[in-house]
Amino acid sequence: METIKLEFPDGIVECNILGSFQLREKDYIALVPSQDGDDVFLYGYVEKGEEIELRNLSEEEFTLAAQEFQRILEESEK
């Protein structure tokens, strides 16, 4: 499984990539910490060659992305 390291003020968290999806012509990625994986982080992203550049979401954009991610999860459980 591919991983991404996120840097927070209190340290670095290695995350597994749960998946990516597109909404309103923008790309989003869902990440879960490799250890203590209860949280899910949602970010926008842009591919730059072989690198992925993450971008923070506004509150409104996060809400829309979270709703879409939840819909995708529910569809996959059917």
Distance bins in CASP14 RR format, pairs under 12 A and 6 or more apart:
PFRMAT RR
TARGET T0000
AUTHOR 0000-0000-0000
RMODE 2
METHOD distances of the structure
MODEL  1
1 14 0 0 0 0 0 1 0 0 0 0 0
1 15 0 0 0 0 0 1 0 0 0 0 0
1 16 1 0 1 0 0 0 0 0 0 0 0
1 17 1 0 0 1 0 0 0 0 0 0 0
1 18 0 0 0 0 1 0 0 0 0 0 0
1 19 0 0 0 0 0 1 0 0 0 0 0
1 31 0 0 0 0 0 1 0 0 0 0 0
1 32 0 0 0 0 1 0 0 0 0 0 0
1 34 0 0 0 0 1 0 0 0 0 0 0
2 14 0 0 0 0 0 1 0 0 0 0 0
2 15 0 0 0 0 1 0 0 0 0 0 0
2 16 1 0 0 1 0 0 0 0 0 0 0
2 17 1 0 1 0 0 0 0 0 0 0 0
2 18 0 0 0 0 0 1 0 0 0 0 0
2 19 0 0 0 0 1 0 0 0 0 0 0
2 20 0 0 0 0 0 1 0 0 0 0 0
2 29 0 0 0 0 0 1 0 0 0 0 0
2 31 0 0 0 0 0 1 0 0 0 0 0
2 32 0 0 0 0 0 1 0 0 0 0 0
2 34 0 0 0 0 0 1 0 0 0 0 0
2 50 0 0 0 0 0 1 0 0 0 0 0
2 52 0 0 0 0 1 0 0 0 0 0 0
3 12 0 0 0 0 0 1 0 0 0 0 0
3 13 0 0 0 0 0 1 0 0 0 0 0
3 14 1 0 1 0 0 0 0 0 0 0 0
3 15 1 0 0 1 0 0 0 0 0 0 0
3 16 1 0 1 0 0 0 0 0 0 0 0
3 17 1 0 0 1 0 0 0 0 0 0 0
3 18 0 0 0 0 0 1 0 0 0 0 0
3 31 0 0 0 0 1 0 0 0 0 0 0
3 32 0 0 0 0 0 1 0 0 0 0 0
3 33 0 0 0 0 1 0 0 0 0 0 0
3 34 1 0 0 1 0 0 0 0 0 0 0
3 35 0 0 0 0 0 1 0 0 0 0 0
3 52 0 0 0 0 0 1 0 0 0 0 0
4 12 0 0 0 0 0 1 0 0 0 0 0
4 13 0 0 0 0 1 0 0 0 0 0 0
4 14 1 0 0 1 0 0 0 0 0 0 0
4 15 1 0 1 0 0 0 0 0 0 0 0
4 16 0 0 0 0 1 0 0 0 0 0 0
4 17 1 0 0 1 0 0 0 0 0 0 0
4 18 0 0 0 0 0 1 0 0 0 0 0
4 19 0 0 0 0 0 1 0 0 0 0 0
4 20 0 0 0 0 0 1 0 0 0 0 0
4 29 0 0 0 0 1 0 0 0 0 0 0
4 30 0 0 0 0 0 1 0 0 0 0 0
4 31 1 0 0 1 0 0 0 0 0 0 0
4 32 0 0 0 0 0 1 0 0 0 0 0
4 33 0 0 0 0 0 1 0 0 0 0 0
4 34 0 0 0 0 1 0 0 0 0 0 0
4 41 0 0 0 0 1 0 0 0 0 0 0
4 43 0 0 0 0 1 0 0 0 0 0 0
4 45 0 0 0 0 1 0 0 0 0 0 0
4 51 0 0 0 0 0 1 0 0 0 0 0
4 52 1 0 0 1 0 0 0 0 0 0 0
4 53 0 0 0 0 0 1 0 0 0 0 0
4 54 1 0 0 1 0 0 0 0 0 0 0
5 11 0 0 0 0 1 0 0 0 0 0 0
5 12 1 0 1 0 0 0 0 0 0 0 0
5 13 1 0 0 1 0 0 0 0 0 0 0
5 14 1 0 1 0 0 0 0 0 0 0 0
5 15 1 0 0 1 0 0 0 0 0 0 0
5 16 0 0 0 0 0 1 0 0 0 0 0
5 17 0 0 0 0 0 1 0 0 0 0 0
5 31 0 0 0 0 0 1 0 0 0 0 0
5 33 0 0 0 0 0 1 0 0 0 0 0
5 34 0 0 0 0 1 0 0 0 0 0 0
5 52 0 0 0 0 0 1 0 0 0 0 0
5 54 0 0 0 0 0 1 0 0 0 0 0
6 12 1 0 0 1 0 0 0 0 0 0 0
6 13 1 0 1 0 0 0 0 0 0 0 0
6 14 1 0 0 1 0 0 0 0 0 0 0
6 15 1 0 1 0 0 0 0 0 0 0 0
6 16 0 0 0 0 0 1 0 0 0 0 0
6 17 0 0 0 0 0 1 0 0 0 0 0
6 29 0 0 0 0 0 1 0 0 0 0 0
6 31 1 0 0 1 0 0 0 0 0 0 0
6 32 0 0 0 0 0 1 0 0 0 0 0
6 33 0 0 0 0 1 0 0 0 0 0 0
6 34 0 0 0 0 0 1 0 0 0 0 0
6 39 0 0 0 0 0 1 0 0 0 0 0
6 41 1 0 0 1 0 0 0 0 0 0 0
6 43 0 0 0 0 1 0 0 0 0 0 0
6 52 0 0 0 0 0 1 0 0 0 0 0
6 54 1 0 0 1 0 0 0 0 0 0 0
6 56 0 0 0 0 0 1 0 0 0 0 0
7 13 0 0 0 0 1 0 0 0 0 0 0
7 14 0 0 0 0 0 1 0 0 0 0 0
7 15 0 0 0 0 0 1 0 0 0 0 0
7 54 0 0 0 0 0 1 0 0 0 0 0
8 14 0 0 0 0 0 1 0 0 0 0 0
8 15 0 0 0 0 0 1 0 0 0 0 0
8 33 0 0 0 0 0 1 0 0 0 0 0
8 39 0 0 0 0 0 1 0 0 0 0 0
8 41 0 0 0 0 0 1 0 0 0 0 0
11 33 0 0 0 0 0 1 0 0 0 0 0
12 33 0 0 0 0 0 1 0 0 0 0 0
12 34 0 0 0 0 0 1 0 0 0 0 0
12 35 0 0 0 0 0 1 0 0 0 0 0
13 31 0 0 0 0 1 0 0 0 0 0 0
13 32 0 0 0 0 0 1 0 0 0 0 0
13 33 1 0 1 0 0 0 0 0 0 0 0
13 34 1 0 0 1 0 0 0 0 0 0 0
13 35 0 0 0 0 1 0 0 0 0 0 0
13 36 0 0 0 0 1 0 0 0 0 0 0
13 37 0 0 0 0 1 0 0 0 0 0 0
13 39 0 0 0 0 1 0 0 0 0 0 0
13 41 0 0 0 0 1 0 0 0 0 0 0
14 31 0 0 0 0 1 0 0 0 0 0 0
14 32 0 0 0 0 0 1 0 0 0 0 0
14 33 1 0 0 1 0 0 0 0 0 0 0
14 34 1 0 1 0 0 0 0 0 0 0 0
14 35 1 0 0 1 0 0 0 0 0 0 0
14 36 0 0 0 0 0 1 0 0 0 0 0
14 37 0 0 0 0 0 1 0 0 0 0 0
14 41 0 0 0 0 0 1 0 0 0 0 0
15 29 0 0 0 0 1 0 0 0 0 0 0
15 30 0 0 0 0 1 0 0 0 0 0 0
15 31 1 1 0 0 0 0 0 0 0 0 0
15 32 1 0 0 1 0 0 0 0 0 0 0
15 33 1 0 1 0 0 0 0 0 0 0 0
15 34 1 0 0 1 0 0 0 0 0 0 0
15 35 0 0 0 0 1 0 0 0 0 0 0
15 36 0 0 0 0 0 1 0 0 0 0 0
15 37 0 0 0 0 1 0 0 0 0 0 0
15 39 0 0 0 0 1 0 0 0 0 0 0
15 40 0 0 0 0 1 0 0 0 0 0 0
15 41 1 0 0 1 0 0 0 0 0 0 0
15 42 0 0 0 0 0 1 0 0 0 0 0
15 43 0 0 0 0 1 0 0 0 0 0 0
15 52 0 0 0 0 0 1 0 0 0 0 0
15 54 0 0 0 0 0 1 0 0 0 0 0
16 29 0 0 0 0 0 1 0 0 0 0 0
16 30 0 0 0 0 1 0 0 0 0 0 0
16 31 1 0 0 1 0 0 0 0 0 0 0
16 32 1 0 1 0 0 0 0 0 0 0 0
16 33 1 0 0 1 0 0 0 0 0 0 0
16 34 1 0 1 0 0 0 0 0 0 0 0
16 35 0 0 0 0 0 1 0 0 0 0 0
16 36 0 0 0 0 0 1 0 0 0 0 0
16 37 0 0 0 0 1 0 0 0 0 0 0
16 39 0 0 0 0 0 1 0 0 0 0 0
16 40 0 0 0 0 0 1 0 0 0 0 0
16 41 0 0 0 0 0 1 0 0 0 0 0
17 28 0 0 0 0 0 1 0 0 0 0 0
17 29 1 0 0 1 0 0 0 0 0 0 0
17 30 1 0 0 1 0 0 0 0 0 0 0
17 31 1 0 0 1 0 0 0 0 0 0 0
17 32 0 0 0 0 1 0 0 0 0 0 0
17 33 0 0 0 0 0 1 0 0 0 0 0
17 34 0 0 0 0 0 1 0 0 0 0 0
17 40 0 0 0 0 0 1 0 0 0 0 0
17 41 0 0 0 0 0 1 0 0 0 0 0
17 42 0 0 0 0 0 1 0 0 0 0 0
17 43 0 0 0 0 0 1 0 0 0 0 0
17 45 0 0 0 0 0 1 0 0 0 0 0
17 52 0 0 0 0 1 0 0 0 0 0 0
17 54 0 0 0 0 0 1 0 0 0 0 0
18 28 0 0 0 0 0 1 0 0 0 0 0
18 29 0 0 0 0 1 0 0 0 0 0 0
18 30 1 0 1 0 0 0 0 0 0 0 0
18 31 1 0 0 1 0 0 0 0 0 0 0
18 32 1 0 1 0 0 0 0 0 0 0 0
18 33 0 0 0 0 0 1 0 0 0 0 0
18 34 0 0 0 0 0 1 0 0 0 0 0
18 37 0 0 0 0 0 1 0 0 0 0 0
18 39 0 0 0 0 0 1 0 0 0 0 0
18 40 1 0 0 1 0 0 0 0 0 0 0
18 41 0 0 0 0 1 0 0 0 0 0 0
18 42 0 0 0 0 1 0 0 0 0 0 0
18 43 0 0 0 0 0 1 0 0 0 0 0
18 69 0 0 0 0 1 0 0 0 0 0 0
18 72 0 0 0 0 1 0 0 0 0 0 0
18 73 0 0 0 0 1 0 0 0 0 0 0
18 76 0 0 0 0 0 1 0 0 0 0 0
19 27 0 0 0 0 0 1 0 0 0 0 0
19 28 0 0 0 0 1 0 0 0 0 0 0
19 29 1 0 0 1 0 0 0 0 0 0 0
19 30 1 0 1 0 0 0 0 0 0 0 0
19 31 0 0 0 0 1 0 0 0 0 0 0
19 32 0 0 0 0 1 0 0 0 0 0 0
19 40 0 0 0 0 0 1 0 0 0 0 0
19 41 0 0 0 0 0 1 0 0 0 0 0
19 42 0 0 0 0 0 1 0 0 0 0 0
19 43 0 0 0 0 0 1 0 0 0 0 0
19 45 0 0 0 0 0 1 0 0 0 0 0
19 52 0 0 0 0 0 1 0 0 0 0 0
19 69 0 0 0 0 1 0 0 0 0 0 0
19 72 0 0 0 0 1 0 0 0 0 0 0
19 73 0 0 0 0 0 1 0 0 0 0 0
19 76 0 0 0 0 0 1 0 0 0 0 0
20 26 0 0 0 0 0 1 0 0 0 0 0
20 27 1 0 0 1 0 0 0 0 0 0 0
20 28 1 0 0 1 0 0 0 0 0 0 0
20 29 1 0 1 0 0 0 0 0 0 0 0
20 30 1 0 0 1 0 0 0 0 0 0 0
20 31 0 0 0 0 1 0 0 0 0 0 0
20 42 0 0 0 0 0 1 0 0 0 0 0
20 43 0 0 0 0 1 0 0 0 0 0 0
20 44 0 0 0 0 1 0 0 0 0 0 0
20 45 1 0 0 1 0 0 0 0 0 0 0
20 46 0 0 0 0 0 1 0 0 0 0 0
20 47 0 0 0 0 1 0 0 0 0 0 0
20 52 0 0 0 0 1 0 0 0 0 0 0
20 54 0 0 0 0 0 1 0 0 0 0 0
20 65 0 0 0 0 0 1 0 0 0 0 0
20 68 0 0 0 0 0 1 0 0 0 0 0
20 69 0 0 0 0 0 1 0 0 0 0 0
20 72 0 0 0 0 0 1 0 0 0 0 0
21 27 1 0 0 1 0 0 0 0 0 0 0
21 28 1 0 1 0 0 0 0 0 0 0 0
21 29 0 0 0 0 1 0 0 0 0 0 0
21 30 1 0 0 1 0 0 0 0 0 0 0
21 42 0 0 0 0 1 0 0 0 0 0 0
21 43 0 0 0 0 0 1 0 0 0 0 0
21 44 0 0 0 0 0 1 0 0 0 0 0
21 45 0 0 0 0 0 1 0 0 0 0 0
21 64 0 0 0 0 0 1 0 0 0 0 0
21 65 0 0 0 0 1 0 0 0 0 0 0
21 66 0 0 0 0 0 1 0 0 0 0 0
21 67 0 0 0 0 0 1 0 0 0 0 0
21 68 1 0 0 1 0 0 0 0 0 0 0
21 69 1 0 0 1 0 0 0 0 0 0 0
21 70 0 0 0 0 0 1 0 0 0 0 0
21 71 0 0 0 0 1 0 0 0 0 0 0
21 72 1 0 1 0 0 0 0 0 0 0 0
21 73 0 0 0 0 0 1 0 0 0 0 0
21 75 0 0 0 0 0 1 0 0 0 0 0
21 76 0 0 0 0 0 1 0 0 0 0 0
22 28 1 0 0 1 0 0 0 0 0 0 0
22 29 0 0 0 0 0 1 0 0 0 0 0
22 44 0 0 0 0 0 1 0 0 0 0 0
22 45 0 0 0 0 0 1 0 0 0 0 0
22 65 0 0 0 0 0 1 0 0 0 0 0
22 68 0 0 0 0 1 0 0 0 0 0 0
22 69 0 0 0 0 0 1 0 0 0 0 0
22 72 0 0 0 0 0 1 0 0 0 0 0
23 29 0 0 0 0 0 1 0 0 0 0 0
23 30 0 0 0 0 0 1 0 0 0 0 0
23 42 0 0 0 0 0 1 0 0 0 0 0
23 44 0 0 0 0 1 0 0 0 0 0 0
23 57 0 0 0 0 0 1 0 0 0 0 0
23 61 0 0 0 0 1 0 0 0 0 0 0
23 62 0 0 0 0 0 1 0 0 0 0 0
23 63 0 0 0 0 0 1 0 0 0 0 0
23 64 1 0 0 1 0 0 0 0 0 0 0
23 65 1 0 0 1 0 0 0 0 0 0 0
23 66 0 0 0 0 0 1 0 0 0 0 0
23 67 0 0 0 0 1 0 0 0 0 0 0
23 68 1 0 1 0 0 0 0 0 0 0 0
23 69 0 0 0 0 1 0 0 0 0 0 0
23 71 0 0 0 0 1 0 0 0 0 0 0
23 72 0 0 0 0 1 0 0 0 0 0 0
24 44 0 0 0 0 0 1 0 0 0 0 0
24 60 0 0 0 0 0 1 0 0 0 0 0
24 61 0 0 0 0 1 0 0 0 0 0 0
24 64 1 0 0 1 0 0 0 0 0 0 0
24 65 0 0 0 0 1 0 0 0 0 0 0
24 67 0 0 0 0 0 1 0 0 0 0 0
24 68 0 0 0 0 1 0 0 0 0 0 0
26 42 0 0 0 0 0 1 0 0 0 0 0
26 43 0 0 0 0 0 1 0 0 0 0 0
26 44 1 0 0 1 0 0 0 0 0 0 0
26 45 0 0 0 0 1 0 0 0 0 0 0
26 46 0 0 0 0 1 0 0 0 0 0 0
26 55 0 0 0 0 1 0 0 0 0 0 0
26 57 0 0 0 0 1 0 0 0 0 0 0
26 58 0 0 0 0 0 1 0 0 0 0 0
26 61 0 0 0 0 1 0 0 0 0 0 0
26 64 0 0 0 0 1 0 0 0 0 0 0
26 65 0 0 0 0 1 0 0 0 0 0 0
26 68 0 0 0 0 0 1 0 0 0 0 0
27 42 0 0 0 0 0 1 0 0 0 0 0
27 43 0 0 0 0 1 0 0 0 0 0 0
27 44 1 0 0 1 0 0 0 0 0 0 0
27 45 1 0 1 0 0 0 0 0 0 0 0
27 46 1 0 0 1 0 0 0 0 0 0 0
27 47 1 0 0 1 0 0 0 0 0 0 0
27 52 0 0 0 0 1 0 0 0 0 0 0
27 53 0 0 0 0 0 1 0 0 0 0 0
27 54 0 0 0 0 0 1 0 0 0 0 0
27 55 0 0 0 0 1 0 0 0 0 0 0
27 57 0 0 0 0 0 1 0 0 0 0 0
27 65 0 0 0 0 0 1 0 0 0 0 0
27 68 0 0 0 0 0 1 0 0 0 0 0
28 40 0 0 0 0 0 1 0 0 0 0 0
28 41 0 0 0 0 0 1 0 0 0 0 0
28 42 1 0 0 1 0 0 0 0 0 0 0
28 43 1 0 0 1 0 0 0 0 0 0 0
28 44 1 0 1 0 0 0 0 0 0 0 0
28 45 1 0 0 1 0 0 0 0 0 0 0
28 46 0 0 0 0 0 1 0 0 0 0 0
28 52 0 0 0 0 0 1 0 0 0 0 0
28 54 0 0 0 0 0 1 0 0 0 0 0
28 55 0 0 0 0 1 0 0 0 0 0 0
28 56 0 0 0 0 0 1 0 0 0 0 0
28 57 0 0 0 0 1 0 0 0 0 0 0
28 61 0 0 0 0 1 0 0 0 0 0 0
28 62 0 0 0 0 1 0 0 0 0 0 0
28 64 0 0 0 0 1 0 0 0 0 0 0
28 65 1 0 1 0 0 0 0 0 0 0 0
28 66 0 0 0 0 1 0 0 0 0 0 0
28 67 0 0 0 0 0 1 0 0 0 0 0
28 68 1 0 0 1 0 0 0 0 0 0 0
28 69 1 0 0 1 0 0 0 0 0 0 0
28 72 0 0 0 0 0 1 0 0 0 0 0
29 40 0 0 0 0 0 1 0 0 0 0 0
29 41 0 0 0 0 1 0 0 0 0 0 0
29 42 1 0 0 1 0 0 0 0 0 0 0
29 43 1 0 1 0 0 0 0 0 0 0 0
29 44 1 0 0 1 0 0 0 0 0 0 0
29 45 1 0 1 0 0 0 0 0 0 0 0
29 46 0 0 0 0 0 1 0 0 0 0 0
29 47 0 0 0 0 0 1 0 0 0 0 0
29 52 1 0 0 1 0 0 0 0 0 0 0
29 53 0 0 0 0 0 1 0 0 0 0 0
29 54 1 0 0 1 0 0 0 0 0 0 0
29 55 0 0 0 0 0 1 0 0 0 0 0
29 57 0 0 0 0 0 1 0 0 0 0 0
29 65 0 0 0 0 1 0 0 0 0 0 0
29 69 0 0 0 0 1 0 0 0 0 0 0
30 39 0 0 0 0 0 1 0 0 0 0 0
30 40 1 0 1 0 0 0 0 0 0 0 0
30 41 1 0 0 1 0 0 0 0 0 0 0
30 42 1 0 1 0 0 0 0 0 0 0 0
30 43 0 0 0 0 1 0 0 0 0 0 0
30 44 0 0 0 0 0 1 0 0 0 0 0
30 45 0 0 0 0 0 1 0 0 0 0 0
30 54 0 0 0 0 0 1 0 0 0 0 0
30 57 0 0 0 0 0 1 0 0 0 0 0
30 62 0 0 0 0 0 1 0 0 0 0 0
30 65 0 0 0 0 1 0 0 0 0 0 0
30 66 0 0 0 0 1 0 0 0 0 0 0
30 68 0 0 0 0 0 1 0 0 0 0 0
30 69 1 0 1 0 0 0 0 0 0 0 0
30 70 0 0 0 0 0 1 0 0 0 0 0
30 72 0 0 0 0 1 0 0 0 0 0 0
30 73 0 0 0 0 1 0 0 0 0 0 0
30 76 0 0 0 0 0 1 0 0 0 0 0
31 37 0 0 0 0 1 0 0 0 0 0 0
31 39 0 0 0 0 1 0 0 0 0 0 0
31 40 1 0 0 1 0 0 0 0 0 0 0
31 41 1 0 1 0 0 0 0 0 0 0 0
31 42 1 0 0 1 0 0 0 0 0 0 0
31 43 1 0 0 1 0 0 0 0 0 0 0
31 44 0 0 0 0 0 1 0 0 0 0 0
31 45 0 0 0 0 1 0 0 0 0 0 0
31 52 0 0 0 0 0 1 0 0 0 0 0
31 54 0 0 0 0 1 0 0 0 0 0 0
31 69 0 0 0 0 0 1 0 0 0 0 0
32 38 0 0 0 0 1 0 0 0 0 0 0
32 39 1 0 0 1 0 0 0 0 0 0 0
32 40 1 0 1 0 0 0 0 0 0 0 0
32 41 1 0 0 1 0 0 0 0 0 0 0
32 42 0 0 0 0 0 1 0 0 0 0 0
32 69 0 0 0 0 0 1 0 0 0 0 0
33 39 1 0 0 1 0 0 0 0 0 0 0
33 40 0 0 0 0 1 0 0 0 0 0 0
33 41 0 0 0 0 1 0 0 0 0 0 0
40 62 0 0 0 0 0 1 0 0 0 0 0
40 65 0 0 0 0 0 1 0 0 0 0 0
40 66 0 0 0 0 1 0 0 0 0 0 0
40 69 1 0 0 1 0 0 0 0 0 0 0
40 70 0 0 0 0 1 0 0 0 0 0 0
40 72 0 0 0 0 0 1 0 0 0 0 0
40 73 0 0 0 0 1 0 0 0 0 0 0
41 54 0 0 0 0 1 0 0 0 0 0 0
41 56 0 0 0 0 0 1 0 0 0 0 0
41 57 0 0 0 0 0 1 0 0 0 0 0
41 62 0 0 0 0 0 1 0 0 0 0 0
41 65 0 0 0 0 0 1 0 0 0 0 0
41 66 0 0 0 0 0 1 0 0 0 0 0
41 69 0 0 0 0 0 1 0 0 0 0 0
42 54 0 0 0 0 0 1 0 0 0 0 0
42 55 0 0 0 0 0 1 0 0 0 0 0
42 56 0 0 0 0 1 0 0 0 0 0 0
42 57 1 0 0 1 0 0 0 0 0 0 0
42 58 0 0 0 0 0 1 0 0 0 0 0
42 59 0 0 0 0 0 1 0 0 0 0 0
42 61 0 0 0 0 1 0 0 0 0 0 0
42 62 1 0 0 1 0 0 0 0 0 0 0
42 63 0 0 0 0 0 1 0 0 0 0 0
42 64 0 0 0 0 0 1 0 0 0 0 0
42 65 1 0 1 0 0 0 0 0 0 0 0
42 66 1 0 0 1 0 0 0 0 0 0 0
42 67 0 0 0 0 0 1 0 0 0 0 0
42 68 0 0 0 0 1 0 0 0 0 0 0
42 69 1 0 0 1 0 0 0 0 0 0 0
42 70 0 0 0 0 0 1 0 0 0 0 0
42 72 0 0 0 0 0 1 0 0 0 0 0
43 52 0 0 0 0 1 0 0 0 0 0 0
43 53 0 0 0 0 1 0 0 0 0 0 0
43 54 1 0 1 0 0 0 0 0 0 0 0
43 55 1 0 0 1 0 0 0 0 0 0 0
43 56 1 0 0 1 0 0 0 0 0 0 0
43 57 1 0 0 1 0 0 0 0 0 0 0
43 61 0 0 0 0 0 1 0 0 0 0 0
43 62 0 0 0 0 1 0 0 0 0 0 0
43 65 0 0 0 0 1 0 0 0 0 0 0
43 66 0 0 0 0 0 1 0 0 0 0 0
43 69 0 0 0 0 0 1 0 0 0 0 0
44 52 0 0 0 0 1 0 0 0 0 0 0
44 53 0 0 0 0 1 0 0 0 0 0 0
44 54 1 0 0 1 0 0 0 0 0 0 0
44 55 1 0 1 0 0 0 0 0 0 0 0
44 56 1 0 0 1 0 0 0 0 0 0 0
44 57 1 0 0 1 0 0 0 0 0 0 0
44 58 0 0 0 0 0 1 0 0 0 0 0
44 61 0 0 0 0 1 0 0 0 0 0 0
44 62 0 0 0 0 1 0 0 0 0 0 0
44 64 0 0 0 0 0 1 0 0 0 0 0
44 65 1 0 0 1 0 0 0 0 0 0 0
44 68 0 0 0 0 0 1 0 0 0 0 0
44 69 0 0 0 0 0 1 0 0 0 0 0
45 51 0 0 0 0 0 1 0 0 0 0 0
45 52 1 0 1 0 0 0 0 0 0 0 0
45 53 1 0 0 1 0 0 0 0 0 0 0
45 54 1 0 1 0 0 0 0 0 0 0 0
45 55 1 0 0 1 0 0 0 0 0 0 0
45 56 0 0 0 0 0 1 0 0 0 0 0
45 57 0 0 0 0 0 1 0 0 0 0 0
45 65 0 0 0 0 0 1 0 0 0 0 0
46 52 1 0 0 1 0 0 0 0 0 0 0
46 53 1 0 1 0 0 0 0 0 0 0 0
46 54 0 0 0 0 1 0 0 0 0 0 0
46 55 1 0 0 1 0 0 0 0 0 0 0
47 53 1 0 0 1 0 0 0 0 0 0 0
47 54 0 0 0 0 0 1 0 0 0 0 0
48 54 0 0 0 0 0 1 0 0 0 0 0
48 55 0 0 0 0 0 1 0 0 0 0 0
55 61 0 0 0 0 1 0 0 0 0 0 0
55 62 0 0 0 0 0 1 0 0 0 0 0
55 65 0 0 0 0 0 1 0 0 0 0 0
56 62 0 0 0 0 1 0 0 0 0 0 0
56 65 0 0 0 0 0 1 0 0 0 0 0
57 63 0 0 0 0 1 0 0 0 0 0 0
57 64 0 0 0 0 1 0 0 0 0 0 0
57 65 1 0 0 1 0 0 0 0 0 0 0
57 66 0 0 0 0 1 0 0 0 0 0 0
57 68 0 0 0 0 0 1 0 0 0 0 0
57 69 0 0 0 0 0 1 0 0 0 0 0
58 64 0 0 0 0 1 0 0 0 0 0 0
58 65 0 0 0 0 0 1 0 0 0 0 0
59 65 0 0 0 0 0 1 0 0 0 0 0
59 66 0 0 0 0 0 1 0 0 0 0 0
60 66 0 0 0 0 0 1 0 0 0 0 0
60 67 0 0 0 0 0 1 0 0 0 0 0
61 67 0 0 0 0 0 1 0 0 0 0 0
61 68 0 0 0 0 0 1 0 0 0 0 0
62 68 0 0 0 0 0 1 0 0 0 0 0
62 69 0 0 0 0 0 1 0 0 0 0 0
63 69 0 0 0 0 0 1 0 0 0 0 0
63 70 0 0 0 0 0 1 0 0 0 0 0
64 70 0 0 0 0 0 1 0 0 0 0 0
64 71 0 0 0 0 0 1 0 0 0 0 0
65 71 0 0 0 0 0 1 0 0 0 0 0
65 72 0 0 0 0 0 1 0 0 0 0 0
66 72 0 0 0 0 0 1 0 0 0 0 0
66 73 0 0 0 0 0 1 0 0 0 0 0
67 73 0 0 0 0 0 1 0 0 0 0 0
67 74 0 0 0 0 0 1 0 0 0 0 0
68 74 0 0 0 0 0 1 0 0 0 0 0
68 75 0 0 0 0 0 1 0 0 0 0 0
69 75 0 0 0 0 0 1 0 0 0 0 0
69 76 0 0 0 0 0 1 0 0 0 0 0
70 76 0 0 0 0 0 1 0 0 0 0 0
70 77 0 0 0 0 0 1 0 0 0 0 0
71 77 0 0 0 0 0 1 0 0 0 0 0
71 78 0 0 0 0 0 1 0 0 0 0 0
72 78 0 0 0 0 0 1 0 0 0 0 0
END
